[in-house]
Amino acid sequence: MKVFVFDLLPYAHHFEDYKRERNIPYPLPRDHWDPKIGARTYVEHLEAWEEMDKLGFDGVGLNEHHTTPHGMMNSPNMMAAVAAQRTKRLKFLILGNLLPIHSPLRIAEELAMADCISQGRVLSGFARGVPREYNVYNVPMAESRARFEEAVEIVMKAWKEPQFSHDGKFWQYKDIAIWPRPYQQPHPPVWVPFTGSKETIEWAGKHNFSAVLPDVKRGLAEDIVGYYAKQLAAHGNRITPDHMCFFTDAYVAKDKAAAIKEYSPFYLYFVHTLWHHGSLEKASQAKGTGYLSSSSYDYIKPENRSGAGVDREAMQKTTMADIEHKIDVGELAWGSAKDVGDRLIEGAERMGANYLLLNMNVGAMASEVFLEQIRRFGKDVLPRLQAHQVKRVPAAEMVAA
């Protein structure tokens, strides 16, 4: 298996004044920003990625967010280019550039630059972004899906065609030949994060793009992966474990009790407060905006639909008892090195995924704690995972049967 660590790159400070009962103010004014902490945050995460490279991790997962301390990668392409100069083999799984709110031609150019600078270590993910970011960039949420699909069309033309023109609804270009071109020809591998909407799955299947799927309930996972397999097959492609990346949480400690003691304060701060910053306000709600269609989840069995999408209200109610239950049923791979390895392999086999993307640092974990976790995992779990190969996608077999 290929093992990537996901890094949101949160601002290295906990806003202790804002606990579970209160939300961090949005927008978060300038007087909350400390430039020394901001600069240190980038340095510390780049050092962590250097350590991943030395320990043999396959890559780091990056993403794009705006106007929030929970993720300071406004440009994951810039971070990949910088990190490429400090690493030798680490790959950069970018999940992803938020295409609907940017110039797709600029994104195609930046990714080509990063791919050249890294000598082919970019895995390019494309995403739509959360509703808050549409407000930031003043882009109508109802246009999200159409902008996204048109933008990807432009990026692929820019990468693959000797010269291209485009006359679309949102963007128009005439006689363009980008320089530089991607190092990987015809282009970097394309990955798409799935949250369950059928439009994304159908679109990814049509283009034979690979999928990143979070750890969801077994029934829902079977519905999503099975539907994805159908869409790939409808366009002449067969799903394989290399199409699938399993995205989940991992933390290695002496045992389960130690893992809960060490990691739960960061995890709870993240799921109660940090991750929802700017997404709870009325203006950032997707319902009724056209961001999702009324039929987005109609392919999912009725009994599994409650787990589709992001339930921020449920996340904010997470308790210590919920954490223990999630560990016990395998939804969180926290515990001893053996337990973590067992659960990650079981989850990857269940999902049919030969790629793993692991959350190990949420809630602005201190740099020394993050580095220690990377070293523990790299020494005691990583070799076992990389020696294991997932060879089948069970949900696809169920569909075929």
BADO-250384 format. One record per residue (C-alpha): x, y, z. Coordinates in steps of 0.25 Angstrom, whole numbers, plus 5000, padded with zeros to 4 digits. Example, Ala and Ser with C-alpha at 12.3 -4.5 7.8 and 13.67 -1.06 7.14 Angstrom:
BEGIN
<rec><X>5049</X><Y>4982</Y><Z>5031</Z></rec>
<rec><X>5055</X><Y>4996</Y><Z>5029</Z></rec>
% end
This chain:
BEGIN
<rec><X>5000</X><Y>5000</Y><Z>5000</Z></rec>
<rec><X>5004</X><Y>5014</Y><Z>4998</Z></rec>
<rec><X>5003</X><Y>5023</Y><Z>5011</Z></rec>
<rec><X>5001</X><Y>5038</Y><Z>5011</Z></rec>
<rec><X>4999</X><Y>5047</Y><Z>5023</Z></rec>
<rec><X>4989</X><Y>5058</Y><Z>5022</Z></rec>
<rec><X>4993</X><Y>5071</Y><Z>5027</Z></rec>
<rec><X>4983</X><Y>5083</Y><Z>5028</Z></rec>
<rec><X>4994</X><Y>5092</Y><Z>5033</Z></rec>
<rec><X>4986</X><Y>5099</Y><Z>5044</Z></rec>
<rec><X>4991</X><Y>5111</Y><Z>5051</Z></rec>
<rec><X>5000</X><Y>5107</Y><Z>5062</Z></rec>
<rec><X>4991</X><Y>5113</Y><Z>5074</Z></rec>
<rec><X>4979</X><Y>5108</Y><Z>5081</Z></rec>
<rec><X>4969</X><Y>5119</Y><Z>5083</Z></rec>
<rec><X>4966</X><Y>5115</Y><Z>5097</Z></rec>
<rec><X>4955</X><Y>5126</Y><Z>5099</Z></rec>
<rec><X>4946</X><Y>5119</Y><Z>5090</Z></rec>
<rec><X>4942</X><Y>5106</Y><Z>5095</Z></rec>
<rec><X>4931</X><Y>5096</Y><Z>5091</Z></rec>
<rec><X>4920</X><Y>5105</Y><Z>5095</Z></rec>
<rec><X>4925</X><Y>5117</Y><Z>5087</Z></rec>
<rec><X>4930</X><Y>5118</Y><Z>5073</Z></rec>
<rec><X>4943</X><Y>5125</Y><Z>5068</Z></rec>
<rec><X>4938</X><Y>5138</Y><Z>5062</Z></rec>
<rec><X>4936</X><Y>5139</Y><Z>5047</Z></rec>
<rec><X>4943</X><Y>5146</Y><Z>5041</Z></rec>
<rec><X>4954</X><Y>5145</Y><Z>5050</Z></rec>
<rec><X>4960</X><Y>5159</Y><Z>5051</Z></rec>
<rec><X>4974</X><Y>5163</Y><Z>5049</Z></rec>
<rec><X>4977</X><Y>5165</Y><Z>5064</Z></rec>
<rec><X>4977</X><Y>5150</Y><Z>5066</Z></rec>
<rec><X>4988</X><Y>5148</Y><Z>5056</Z></rec>
<rec><X>5002</X><Y>5147</Y><Z>5061</Z></rec>
<rec><X>5012</X><Y>5148</Y><Z>5049</Z></rec>
<rec><X>5023</X><Y>5140</Y><Z>5057</Z></rec>
<rec><X>5013</X><Y>5129</Y><Z>5060</Z></rec>
<rec><X>5009</X><Y>5129</Y><Z>5046</Z></rec>
<rec><X>5023</X><Y>5128</Y><Z>5040</Z></rec>
<rec><X>5027</X><Y>5117</Y><Z>5051</Z></rec>
<rec><X>5015</X><Y>5109</Y><Z>5046</Z></rec>
<rec><X>5020</X><Y>5108</Y><Z>5032</Z></rec>
<rec><X>5034</X><Y>5104</Y><Z>5037</Z></rec>
<rec><X>5029</X><Y>5094</Y><Z>5046</Z></rec>
<rec><X>5021</X><Y>5087</Y><Z>5036</Z></rec>
<rec><X>5031</X><Y>5087</Y><Z>5025</Z></rec>
<rec><X>5041</X><Y>5081</Y><Z>5036</Z></rec>
<rec><X>5030</X><Y>5070</Y><Z>5038</Z></rec>
<rec><X>5029</X><Y>5067</Y><Z>5023</Z></rec>
<rec><X>5044</X><Y>5066</Y><Z>5022</Z></rec>
<rec><X>5044</X><Y>5055</Y><Z>5034</Z></rec>
<rec><X>5033</X><Y>5048</Y><Z>5026</Z></rec>
<rec><X>5042</X><Y>5047</Y><Z>5014</Z></rec>
<rec><X>5054</X><Y>5042</Y><Z>5022</Z></rec>
<rec><X>5045</X><Y>5031</Y><Z>5029</Z></rec>
<rec><X>5040</X><Y>5026</Y><Z>5015</Z></rec>
<rec><X>5025</X><Y>5031</Y><Z>5015</Z></rec>
<rec><X>5020</X><Y>5031</Y><Z>5001</Z></rec>
<rec><X>5014</X><Y>5045</Y><Z>5002</Z></rec>
<rec><X>5007</X><Y>5056</Y><Z>5009</Z></rec>
<rec><X>4993</X><Y>5061</Y><Z>5006</Z></rec>
<rec><X>4991</X><Y>5076</Y><Z>5004</Z></rec>
<rec><X>4978</X><Y>5084</Y><Z>5002</Z></rec>
<rec><X>4973</X><Y>5098</Y><Z>5000</Z></rec>
<rec><X>4965</X><Y>5106</Y><Z>5010</Z></rec>
<rec><X>4963</X><Y>5121</Y><Z>5012</Z></rec>
<rec><X>4960</X><Y>5131</Y><Z>5023</Z></rec>
<rec><X>4961</X><Y>5121</Y><Z>5034</Z></rec>
<rec><X>4972</X><Y>5117</Y><Z>5044</Z></rec>
<rec><X>4969</X><Y>5102</Y><Z>5043</Z></rec>
<rec><X>4976</X><Y>5101</Y><Z>5030</Z></rec>
<rec><X>4987</X><Y>5112</Y><Z>5025</Z></rec>
<rec><X>4989</X><Y>5106</Y><Z>5011</Z></rec>
<rec><X>4983</X><Y>5116</Y><Z>5003</Z></rec>
<rec><X>4991</X><Y>5111</Y><Z>4991</Z></rec>
<rec><X>4995</X><Y>5096</Y><Z>4992</Z></rec>
<rec><X>5002</X><Y>5097</Y><Z>4979</Z></rec>
<rec><X>5012</X><Y>5107</Y><Z>4986</Z></rec>
<rec><X>5014</X><Y>5098</Y><Z>4998</Z></rec>
<rec><X>5017</X><Y>5086</Y><Z>4988</Z></rec>
<rec><X>5027</X><Y>5094</Y><Z>4981</Z></rec>
<rec><X>5034</X><Y>5099</Y><Z>4994</Z></rec>
<rec><X>5034</X><Y>5085</Y><Z>5000</Z></rec>
<rec><X>5040</X><Y>5079</Y><Z>4987</Z></rec>
<rec><X>5052</X><Y>5086</Y><Z>4990</Z></rec>
<rec><X>5054</X><Y>5080</Y><Z>5004</Z></rec>
<rec><X>5050</X><Y>5066</Y><Z>5000</Z></rec>
<rec><X>5055</X><Y>5055</Y><Z>4991</Z></rec>
<rec><X>5044</X><Y>5045</Y><Z>4988</Z></rec>
<rec><X>5032</X><Y>5050</Y><Z>4996</Z></rec>
<rec><X>5019</X><Y>5052</Y><Z>4987</Z></rec>
<rec><X>5009</X><Y>5063</Y><Z>4988</Z></rec>
<rec><X>4995</X><Y>5058</Y><Z>4988</Z></rec>
<rec><X>4987</X><Y>5071</Y><Z>4986</Z></rec>
<rec><X>4973</X><Y>5070</Y><Z>4990</Z></rec>
<rec><X>4971</X><Y>5079</Y><Z>4984</Z></rec>
<rec><X>4971</X><Y>5092</Y><Z>4977</Z></rec>
<rec><X>4957</X><Y>5098</Y><Z>4978</Z></rec>
<rec><X>4954</X><Y>5100</Y><Z>4963</Z></rec>
<rec><X>4941</X><Y>5107</Y><Z>4963</Z></rec>
<rec><X>4946</X><Y>5120</Y><Z>4970</Z></rec>
<rec><X>4959</X><Y>5121</Y><Z>4962</Z></rec>
<rec><X>4964</X><Y>5123</Y><Z>4948</Z></rec>
<rec><X>4966</X><Y>5109</Y><Z>4943</Z></rec>
<rec><X>4977</X><Y>5113</Y><Z>4933</Z></rec>
<rec><X>4985</X><Y>5119</Y><Z>4945</Z></rec>
<rec><X>4983</X><Y>5106</Y><Z>4953</Z></rec>
<rec><X>4988</X><Y>5097</Y><Z>4941</Z></rec>
<rec><X>5000</X><Y>5106</Y><Z>4940</Z></rec>
<rec><X>5003</X><Y>5105</Y><Z>4955</Z></rec>
<rec><X>5002</X><Y>5090</Y><Z>4955</Z></rec>
<rec><X>5011</X><Y>5089</Y><Z>4943</Z></rec>
<rec><X>5021</X><Y>5097</Y><Z>4950</Z></rec>
<rec><X>5020</X><Y>5089</Y><Z>4963</Z></rec>
<rec><X>5021</X><Y>5076</Y><Z>4955</Z></rec>
<rec><X>5034</X><Y>5081</Y><Z>4948</Z></rec>
<rec><X>5040</X><Y>5086</Y><Z>4961</Z></rec>
<rec><X>5037</X><Y>5073</Y><Z>4968</Z></rec>
<rec><X>5041</X><Y>5065</Y><Z>4956</Z></rec>
<rec><X>5028</X><Y>5058</Y><Z>4955</Z></rec>
<rec><X>5024</X><Y>5057</Y><Z>4970</Z></rec>
<rec><X>5010</X><Y>5063</Y><Z>4969</Z></rec>
<rec><X>4997</X><Y>5056</Y><Z>4969</Z></rec>
<rec><X>4986</X><Y>5066</Y><Z>4966</Z></rec>
<rec><X>4973</X><Y>5066</Y><Z>4973</Z></rec>
<rec><X>4961</X><Y>5075</Y><Z>4969</Z></rec>
<rec><X>4951</X><Y>5079</Y><Z>4979</Z></rec>
<rec><X>4939</X><Y>5089</Y><Z>4979</Z></rec>
<rec><X>4942</X><Y>5095</Y><Z>4993</Z></rec>
<rec><X>4932</X><Y>5098</Y><Z>5005</Z></rec>
<rec><X>4921</X><Y>5108</Y><Z>5003</Z></rec>
<rec><X>4928</X><Y>5118</Y><Z>5012</Z></rec>
<rec><X>4939</X><Y>5120</Y><Z>5001</Z></rec>
<rec><X>4929</X><Y>5123</Y><Z>4991</Z></rec>
<rec><X>4925</X><Y>5135</Y><Z>4999</Z></rec>
<rec><X>4939</X><Y>5139</Y><Z>5001</Z></rec>
<rec><X>4942</X><Y>5139</Y><Z>4986</Z></rec>
<rec><X>4928</X><Y>5144</Y><Z>4982</Z></rec>
<rec><X>4924</X><Y>5132</Y><Z>4974</Z></rec>
<rec><X>4910</X><Y>5127</Y><Z>4974</Z></rec>
<rec><X>4908</X><Y>5114</Y><Z>4980</Z></rec>
<rec><X>4898</X><Y>5110</Y><Z>4970</Z></rec>
<rec><X>4909</X><Y>5111</Y><Z>4959</Z></rec>
<rec><X>4918</X><Y>5102</Y><Z>4967</Z></rec>
<rec><X>4916</X><Y>5089</Y><Z>4959</Z></rec>
<rec><X>4916</X><Y>5095</Y><Z>4945</Z></rec>
<rec><X>4928</X><Y>5103</Y><Z>4948</Z></rec>
<rec><X>4936</X><Y>5091</Y><Z>4954</Z></rec>
<rec><X>4933</X><Y>5082</Y><Z>4942</Z></rec>
<rec><X>4937</X><Y>5093</Y><Z>4932</Z></rec>
<rec><X>4949</X><Y>5097</Y><Z>4939</Z></rec>
<rec><X>4954</X><Y>5082</Y><Z>4939</Z></rec>
<rec><X>4952</X><Y>5082</Y><Z>4924</Z></rec>
<rec><X>4961</X><Y>5094</Y><Z>4923</Z></rec>
<rec><X>4972</X><Y>5089</Y><Z>4931</Z></rec>
<rec><X>4972</X><Y>5076</Y><Z>4924</Z></rec>
<rec><X>4972</X><Y>5083</Y><Z>4910</Z></rec>
<rec><X>4984</X><Y>5092</Y><Z>4915</Z></rec>
<rec><X>4992</X><Y>5079</Y><Z>4919</Z></rec>
<rec><X>4989</X><Y>5070</Y><Z>4908</Z></rec>
<rec><X>4987</X><Y>5078</Y><Z>4895</Z></rec>
<rec><X>4998</X><Y>5084</Y><Z>4887</Z></rec>
<rec><X>4990</X><Y>5097</Y><Z>4887</Z></rec>
<rec><X>4975</X><Y>5099</Y><Z>4891</Z></rec>
<rec><X>4964</X><Y>5109</Y><Z>4890</Z></rec>
<rec><X>4951</X><Y>5109</Y><Z>4899</Z></rec>
<rec><X>4938</X><Y>5116</Y><Z>4898</Z></rec>
<rec><X>4930</X><Y>5112</Y><Z>4911</Z></rec>
<rec><X>4920</X><Y>5118</Y><Z>4920</Z></rec>
<rec><X>4929</X><Y>5123</Y><Z>4930</Z></rec>
<rec><X>4943</X><Y>5124</Y><Z>4923</Z></rec>
<rec><X>4948</X><Y>5127</Y><Z>4909</Z></rec>
<rec><X>4962</X><Y>5125</Y><Z>4904</Z></rec>
<rec><X>4968</X><Y>5126</Y><Z>4890</Z></rec>
<rec><X>4980</X><Y>5119</Y><Z>4884</Z></rec>
<rec><X>4987</X><Y>5115</Y><Z>4897</Z></rec>
<rec><X>4999</X><Y>5107</Y><Z>4899</Z></rec>
<rec><X>5004</X><Y>5107</Y><Z>4913</Z></rec>
<rec><X>5019</X><Y>5107</Y><Z>4917</Z></rec>
<rec><X>5024</X><Y>5100</Y><Z>4925</Z></rec>
<rec><X>5017</X><Y>5087</Y><Z>4923</Z></rec>
<rec><X>5015</X><Y>5076</Y><Z>4934</Z></rec>
<rec><X>5027</X><Y>5067</Y><Z>4936</Z></rec>
<rec><X>5018</X><Y>5055</Y><Z>4936</Z></rec>
<rec><X>5012</X><Y>5053</Y><Z>4922</Z></rec>
<rec><X>5002</X><Y>5055</Y><Z>4918</Z></rec>
<rec><X>4998</X><Y>5060</Y><Z>4932</Z></rec>
<rec><X>4999</X><Y>5057</Y><Z>4947</Z></rec>
<rec><X>4990</X><Y>5046</Y><Z>4953</Z></rec>
<rec><X>4976</X><Y>5052</Y><Z>4956</Z></rec>
<rec><X>4969</X><Y>5049</Y><Z>4969</Z></rec>
<rec><X>4955</X><Y>5054</Y><Z>4974</Z></rec>
<rec><X>4950</X><Y>5054</Y><Z>4988</Z></rec>
<rec><X>4937</X><Y>5047</Y><Z>4990</Z></rec>
<rec><X>4926</X><Y>5052</Y><Z>5000</Z></rec>
<rec><X>4915</X><Y>5043</Y><Z>4994</Z></rec>
<rec><X>4909</X><Y>5052</Y><Z>4983</Z></rec>
<rec><X>4905</X><Y>5044</Y><Z>4971</Z></rec>
<rec><X>4909</X><Y>5056</Y><Z>4962</Z></rec>
<rec><X>4923</X><Y>5055</Y><Z>4966</Z></rec>
<rec><X>4924</X><Y>5040</Y><Z>4965</Z></rec>
<rec><X>4918</X><Y>5040</Y><Z>4951</Z></rec>
<rec><X>4927</X><Y>5050</Y><Z>4947</Z></rec>
<rec><X>4940</X><Y>5043</Y><Z>4953</Z></rec>
<rec><X>4935</X><Y>5030</Y><Z>4946</Z></rec>
<rec><X>4934</X><Y>5037</Y><Z>4933</Z></rec>
<rec><X>4948</X><Y>5042</Y><Z>4933</Z></rec>
<rec><X>4954</X><Y>5030</Y><Z>4940</Z></rec>
<rec><X>4959</X><Y>5039</Y><Z>4951</Z></rec>
<rec><X>4963</X><Y>5032</Y><Z>4964</Z></rec>
<rec><X>4955</X><Y>5034</Y><Z>4977</Z></rec>
<rec><X>4958</X><Y>5038</Y><Z>4992</Z></rec>
<rec><X>4947</X><Y>5033</Y><Z>5001</Z></rec>
<rec><X>4946</X><Y>5036</Y><Z>5016</Z></rec>
<rec><X>4944</X><Y>5025</Y><Z>5026</Z></rec>
<rec><X>4929</X><Y>5024</Y><Z>5026</Z></rec>
<rec><X>4919</X><Y>5013</Y><Z>5031</Z></rec>
<rec><X>4920</X><Y>4999</Y><Z>5024</Z></rec>
<rec><X>4907</X><Y>5000</Y><Z>5016</Z></rec>
<rec><X>4909</X><Y>5014</Y><Z>5011</Z></rec>
<rec><X>4923</X><Y>5011</Y><Z>5007</Z></rec>
<rec><X>4918</X><Y>4999</Y><Z>4999</Z></rec>
<rec><X>4907</X><Y>5008</Y><Z>4992</Z></rec>
<rec><X>4918</X><Y>5019</Y><Z>4988</Z></rec>
<rec><X>4929</X><Y>5009</Y><Z>4984</Z></rec>
<rec><X>4919</X><Y>5001</Y><Z>4976</Z></rec>
<rec><X>4913</X><Y>5012</Y><Z>4969</Z></rec>
<rec><X>4927</X><Y>5017</Y><Z>4965</Z></rec>
<rec><X>4930</X><Y>5004</Y><Z>4960</Z></rec>
<rec><X>4918</X><Y>5004</Y><Z>4951</Z></rec>
<rec><X>4921</X><Y>5018</Y><Z>4946</Z></rec>
<rec><X>4935</X><Y>5014</Y><Z>4942</Z></rec>
<rec><X>4930</X><Y>5001</Y><Z>4935</Z></rec>
<rec><X>4920</X><Y>5009</Y><Z>4927</Z></rec>
<rec><X>4932</X><Y>5017</Y><Z>4921</Z></rec>
<rec><X>4940</X><Y>5004</Y><Z>4918</Z></rec>
<rec><X>4949</X><Y>5004</Y><Z>4931</Z></rec>
<rec><X>4950</X><Y>4994</Y><Z>4942</Z></rec>
<rec><X>4951</X><Y>4998</Y><Z>4956</Z></rec>
<rec><X>4964</X><Y>4994</Y><Z>4964</Z></rec>
<rec><X>4970</X><Y>4996</Y><Z>4978</Z></rec>
<rec><X>4979</X><Y>5006</Y><Z>4971</Z></rec>
<rec><X>4967</X><Y>5015</Y><Z>4968</Z></rec>
<rec><X>4963</X><Y>5016</Y><Z>4983</Z></rec>
<rec><X>4970</X><Y>5024</Y><Z>4994</Z></rec>
<rec><X>4964</X><Y>5021</Y><Z>5008</Z></rec>
<rec><X>4964</X><Y>5034</Y><Z>5017</Z></rec>
<rec><X>4964</X><Y>5032</Y><Z>5032</Z></rec>
<rec><X>4970</X><Y>5035</Y><Z>5046</Z></rec>
<rec><X>4982</X><Y>5029</Y><Z>5052</Z></rec>
<rec><X>4990</X><Y>5031</Y><Z>5065</Z></rec>
<rec><X>5000</X><Y>5021</Y><Z>5071</Z></rec>
<rec><X>5003</X><Y>5021</Y><Z>5086</Z></rec>
<rec><X>5006</X><Y>5010</Y><Z>5096</Z></rec>
<rec><X>4991</X><Y>5005</Y><Z>5096</Z></rec>
<rec><X>4977</X><Y>5010</Y><Z>5094</Z></rec>
<rec><X>4977</X><Y>5018</Y><Z>5107</Z></rec>
<rec><X>4989</X><Y>5025</Y><Z>5105</Z></rec>
<rec><X>4985</X><Y>5029</Y><Z>5091</Z></rec>
<rec><X>4972</X><Y>5035</Y><Z>5096</Z></rec>
<rec><X>4979</X><Y>5042</Y><Z>5107</Z></rec>
<rec><X>4989</X><Y>5048</Y><Z>5097</Z></rec>
<rec><X>4981</X><Y>5051</Y><Z>5085</Z></rec>
<rec><X>4967</X><Y>5053</Y><Z>5089</Z></rec>
<rec><X>4969</X><Y>5068</Y><Z>5094</Z></rec>
<rec><X>4974</X><Y>5071</Y><Z>5079</Z></rec>
<rec><X>4963</X><Y>5063</Y><Z>5073</Z></rec>
<rec><X>4951</X><Y>5069</Y><Z>5081</Z></rec>
<rec><X>4956</X><Y>5083</Y><Z>5079</Z></rec>
<rec><X>4956</X><Y>5080</Y><Z>5064</Z></rec>
<rec><X>4942</X><Y>5074</Y><Z>5063</Z></rec>
<rec><X>4936</X><Y>5083</Y><Z>5073</Z></rec>
<rec><X>4941</X><Y>5096</Y><Z>5069</Z></rec>
<rec><X>4953</X><Y>5098</Y><Z>5059</Z></rec>
<rec><X>4948</X><Y>5091</Y><Z>5046</Z></rec>
<rec><X>4934</X><Y>5098</Y><Z>5046</Z></rec>
<rec><X>4940</X><Y>5112</Y><Z>5046</Z></rec>
<rec><X>4932</X><Y>5120</Y><Z>5037</Z></rec>
<rec><X>4923</X><Y>5109</Y><Z>5033</Z></rec>
<rec><X>4912</X><Y>5110</Y><Z>5043</Z></rec>
<rec><X>4907</X><Y>5124</Y><Z>5039</Z></rec>
<rec><X>4894</X><Y>5124</Y><Z>5031</Z></rec>
<rec><X>4901</X><Y>5130</Y><Z>5019</Z></rec>
<rec><X>4910</X><Y>5118</Y><Z>5018</Z></rec>
<rec><X>4899</X><Y>5107</Y><Z>5018</Z></rec>
<rec><X>4898</X><Y>5100</Y><Z>5005</Z></rec>
<rec><X>4883</X><Y>5096</Y><Z>5006</Z></rec>
<rec><X>4875</X><Y>5103</Y><Z>4996</Z></rec>
<rec><X>4886</X><Y>5109</Y><Z>4989</Z></rec>
<rec><X>4888</X><Y>5099</Y><Z>4977</Z></rec>
<rec><X>4901</X><Y>5094</Y><Z>4983</Z></rec>
<rec><X>4895</X><Y>5081</Y><Z>4984</Z></rec>
<rec><X>4883</X><Y>5075</Y><Z>4976</Z></rec>
<rec><X>4871</X><Y>5069</Y><Z>4982</Z></rec>
<rec><X>4875</X><Y>5055</Y><Z>4976</Z></rec>
<rec><X>4890</X><Y>5055</Y><Z>4980</Z></rec>
<rec><X>4888</X><Y>5044</Y><Z>4989</Z></rec>
<rec><X>4877</X><Y>5036</Y><Z>4983</Z></rec>
<rec><X>4886</X><Y>5024</Y><Z>4978</Z></rec>
<rec><X>4889</X><Y>5021</Y><Z>4993</Z></rec>
<rec><X>4880</X><Y>5011</Y><Z>5000</Z></rec>
<rec><X>4870</X><Y>5019</Y><Z>5009</Z></rec>
<rec><X>4876</X><Y>5012</Y><Z>5022</Z></rec>
<rec><X>4890</X><Y>5017</Y><Z>5018</Z></rec>
<rec><X>4887</X><Y>5032</Y><Z>5014</Z></rec>
<rec><X>4888</X><Y>5038</Y><Z>5028</Z></rec>
<rec><X>4903</X><Y>5036</Y><Z>5028</Z></rec>
<rec><X>4905</X><Y>5043</Y><Z>5014</Z></rec>
<rec><X>4910</X><Y>5057</Y><Z>5014</Z></rec>
<rec><X>4916</X><Y>5065</Y><Z>5026</Z></rec>
<rec><X>4908</X><Y>5066</Y><Z>5038</Z></rec>
<rec><X>4914</X><Y>5077</Y><Z>5046</Z></rec>
<rec><X>4904</X><Y>5077</Y><Z>5057</Z></rec>
<rec><X>4907</X><Y>5063</Y><Z>5060</Z></rec>
<rec><X>4922</X><Y>5065</Y><Z>5060</Z></rec>
<rec><X>4920</X><Y>5076</Y><Z>5070</Z></rec>
<rec><X>4913</X><Y>5067</Y><Z>5080</Z></rec>
<rec><X>4925</X><Y>5057</Y><Z>5080</Z></rec>
<rec><X>4928</X><Y>5052</Y><Z>5094</Z></rec>
<rec><X>4939</X><Y>5044</Y><Z>5100</Z></rec>
<rec><X>4930</X><Y>5032</Y><Z>5100</Z></rec>
<rec><X>4928</X><Y>5034</Y><Z>5085</Z></rec>
<rec><X>4943</X><Y>5034</Y><Z>5083</Z></rec>
<rec><X>4944</X><Y>5021</Y><Z>5091</Z></rec>
<rec><X>4933</X><Y>5015</Y><Z>5082</Z></rec>
<rec><X>4939</X><Y>5019</Y><Z>5069</Z></rec>
<rec><X>4952</X><Y>5012</Y><Z>5073</Z></rec>
<rec><X>4945</X><Y>5000</Y><Z>5078</Z></rec>
<rec><X>4938</X><Y>4998</Y><Z>5064</Z></rec>
<rec><X>4950</X><Y>5002</Y><Z>5056</Z></rec>
<rec><X>4946</X><Y>5016</Y><Z>5051</Z></rec>
<rec><X>4958</X><Y>5022</Y><Z>5058</Z></rec>
<rec><X>4971</X><Y>5015</Y><Z>5057</Z></rec>
<rec><X>4976</X><Y>5019</Y><Z>5071</Z></rec>
<rec><X>4984</X><Y>5010</Y><Z>5080</Z></rec>
<rec><X>4997</X><Y>5001</Y><Z>5080</Z></rec>
<rec><X>5005</X><Y>5000</Y><Z>5067</Z></rec>
<rec><X>4999</X><Y>4986</Y><Z>5065</Z></rec>
<rec><X>4985</X><Y>4990</Y><Z>5067</Z></rec>
<rec><X>4987</X><Y>5002</Y><Z>5058</Z></rec>
<rec><X>4993</X><Y>4994</Y><Z>5047</Z></rec>
<rec><X>4982</X><Y>4983</Y><Z>5048</Z></rec>
<rec><X>4971</X><Y>4994</Y><Z>5047</Z></rec>
<rec><X>4977</X><Y>5001</Y><Z>5035</Z></rec>
<rec><X>4979</X><Y>4988</Y><Z>5028</Z></rec>
<rec><X>4965</X><Y>4983</Y><Z>5031</Z></rec>
<rec><X>4959</X><Y>4997</Y><Z>5026</Z></rec>
<rec><X>4967</X><Y>4997</Y><Z>5014</Z></rec>
<rec><X>4963</X><Y>4983</Y><Z>5010</Z></rec>
<rec><X>4948</X><Y>4986</Y><Z>5013</Z></rec>
<rec><X>4949</X><Y>4999</Y><Z>5004</Z></rec>
<rec><X>4957</X><Y>4992</Y><Z>4994</Z></rec>
<rec><X>4968</X><Y>5003</Y><Z>4994</Z></rec>
<rec><X>4982</X><Y>5001</Y><Z>4992</Z></rec>
<rec><X>4985</X><Y>5016</Y><Z>4996</Z></rec>
<rec><X>4984</X><Y>5021</Y><Z>5010</Z></rec>
<rec><X>4982</X><Y>5036</Y><Z>5014</Z></rec>
<rec><X>4984</X><Y>5038</Y><Z>5029</Z></rec>
<rec><X>4980</X><Y>5049</Y><Z>5039</Z></rec>
<rec><X>4990</X><Y>5050</Y><Z>5050</Z></rec>
<rec><X>4990</X><Y>5064</Y><Z>5053</Z></rec>
<rec><X>4977</X><Y>5072</Y><Z>5056</Z></rec>
<rec><X>4975</X><Y>5083</Y><Z>5066</Z></rec>
<rec><X>4988</X><Y>5090</Y><Z>5064</Z></rec>
<rec><X>4996</X><Y>5079</Y><Z>5070</Z></rec>
<rec><X>5010</X><Y>5084</Y><Z>5076</Z></rec>
<rec><X>5021</X><Y>5082</Y><Z>5066</Z></rec>
<rec><X>5029</X><Y>5072</Y><Z>5075</Z></rec>
<rec><X>5017</X><Y>5064</Y><Z>5077</Z></rec>
<rec><X>5014</X><Y>5063</Y><Z>5062</Z></rec>
<rec><X>5028</X><Y>5059</Y><Z>5059</Z></rec>
<rec><X>5028</X><Y>5049</Y><Z>5070</Z></rec>
<rec><X>5016</X><Y>5043</Y><Z>5064</Z></rec>
<rec><X>5021</X><Y>5042</Y><Z>5050</Z></rec>
<rec><X>5034</X><Y>5035</Y><Z>5056</Z></rec>
<rec><X>5026</X><Y>5025</Y><Z>5064</Z></rec>
<rec><X>5017</X><Y>5022</Y><Z>5052</Z></rec>
<rec><X>5028</X><Y>5022</Y><Z>5042</Z></rec>
<rec><X>5036</X><Y>5012</Y><Z>5051</Z></rec>
<rec><X>5025</X><Y>5003</Y><Z>5056</Z></rec>
<rec><X>5014</X><Y>5003</Y><Z>5046</Z></rec>
<rec><X>5018</X><Y>5008</Y><Z>5032</Z></rec>
<rec><X>5027</X><Y>4996</Y><Z>5028</Z></rec>
<rec><X>5016</X><Y>4987</Y><Z>5031</Z></rec>
<rec><X>5006</X><Y>4995</Y><Z>5023</Z></rec>
<rec><X>5015</X><Y>4997</Y><Z>5011</Z></rec>
<rec><X>5018</X><Y>4982</Y><Z>5011</Z></rec>
<rec><X>5003</X><Y>4979</Y><Z>5009</Z></rec>
<rec><X>4995</X><Y>4980</Y><Z>4996</Z></rec>
<rec><X>4980</X><Y>4981</Y><Z>4994</Z></rec>
<rec><X>4976</X><Y>4972</Y><Z>4982</Z></rec>
<rec><X>4961</X><Y>4974</Y><Z>4981</Z></rec>
<rec><X>4950</X><Y>4983</Y><Z>4983</Z></rec>
<rec><X>4939</X><Y>4976</Y><Z>4990</Z></rec>
<rec><X>4928</X><Y>4986</Y><Z>4987</Z></rec>
<rec><X>4930</X><Y>4985</Y><Z>4972</Z></rec>
<rec><X>4929</X><Y>4970</Y><Z>4973</Z></rec>
<rec><X>4916</X><Y>4971</Y><Z>4980</Z></rec>
<rec><X>4910</X><Y>4980</Y><Z>4969</Z></rec>
<rec><X>4915</X><Y>4970</Y><Z>4958</Z></rec>
<rec><X>4909</X><Y>4959</Y><Z>4965</Z></rec>
% end
